[in-house]
Amino acid sequence: FIEGRKVREIADRLAMSESDLYRKQRVAIGQIARLLAEMEQDNGSEQEIRATLLRLPDTEDTEALEPMHAVDKMRKL
């Protein structure tokens, strides 16, 4: 999305259907949203959470579909 690529292009690159891509994206967004809510309840202000997200390194397309990669990286920060 950030790079302006079409869903079809990314789905082809990952050898999956567009519907599978959207499904995995929904799951990933849900898991990251839950993690952010937990961080906010535990100790984080909105500013701290944004700072954590900004420190995440760029990922390959396949990593973007695997929410646990992002979760693990956030926990290590």
Secondary structure, DSSP 4 states (H G I P E B T S, - for coil): -TT---HHHHHHHTTS-HHHHHHHHHHHHHHHHHHHHHHHHHT--HHHHHHHHHHSPP--HHHHT-HHHHHHHHHH-
